[in-house]
Amino acid sequence: MINSGNEKKQARGFLQGALLLIPNFLKLLYRLLKDSRVPAAEKALLVGAIVYVISPLDFIPDVIPFVGQIDDLYLIALVIIRMLSRTSDDVIEQHWEGSSDIIKIVDTIVNSSRYFLPKKIRQVLLGRVEVAPQVRGGFVSSPALPDDLDAARKRRDHRK
C-alpha cells in the first residue's frame, strides 16, 4: 500500500525544487511569445500567464510561503501543456534552458500540486487555460489538457 503522507512529502520536495525553475519558465514563456511559430491566439495566453506570475495579486498571495508560489507554478505548467498541443515539441524544447525533460517536469508539477492547492483554485486556473479556444480546420474546440500531455509524450517518445 502506498503511503499518502510519503507521496505528499515527495511532492513537496519536488515542488520546492521546481519553484527555483520559475525564472526559467518565465523565460520560456517570453521566448514562445516572440516565436513566430506559436499561433497568435496562444500568445494572449502566454501574456496572461506571465502577468499572473509577476503580479502580486494571485488567488493565493505570494507572501504565503510555498503555497503562494504553487498556484503560479501550476498555471505555468498548464500553459506549457497547452502549448505542447498547439506547437511542435521542438519549438518548446528549443526555448527551454533546463536540463530536464520539460514534459516530465510539467506533468509532475500538475500531479504534485493537487496536494497543496485547493481543488477550487486548481479548477479555476484550469478553466482559465481551457477557455482560450483551439482553432483547427476552421472549428473551435476547447482542449482537454491531460490528453494534450499524453499526446505530447507519445510524439516525443515516437521521435526517439
DAKA-V27226 format. One line per field, one symbol per residue. phi: phi as a letter, one per 20 degrees, with the letter a starting at -180 (. if undefined). psi: psi as a letter, one per 40 degrees, with the letter a starting at -180 (. if undefined). burial: + if it has 16 or more other C-alpha atoms within 10 Angstrom, else -. Layout:
phi->???
psi->???
burial->???
This chain:
phi->.eefffffffffffffffgfeggffffffffffeefeeggfffffffgfffgfeffecfdgffegmffeffffffgffffgfffedcfgfffffeeefeefgfffffffffffffceggffgfffffffffffddclnddbefdggfgffffffffffff
psi->hhhddddddddddddddddeeddddddddddddeheehiddddddddddddddeiehidhieehicddedddddddddddddddeeiiddddddeheieihdddddddddddddddhidddddddddddddhihhhfeihihigddddddddddddddd.
burial->-------+--++-++--++--+--+++++++++----++--++-++--++-++------+-+----+++++++++++++++++++++-+-++--++-----++-++++++-++-+++----+--++-+++-+-+--------+-+--++--++-------
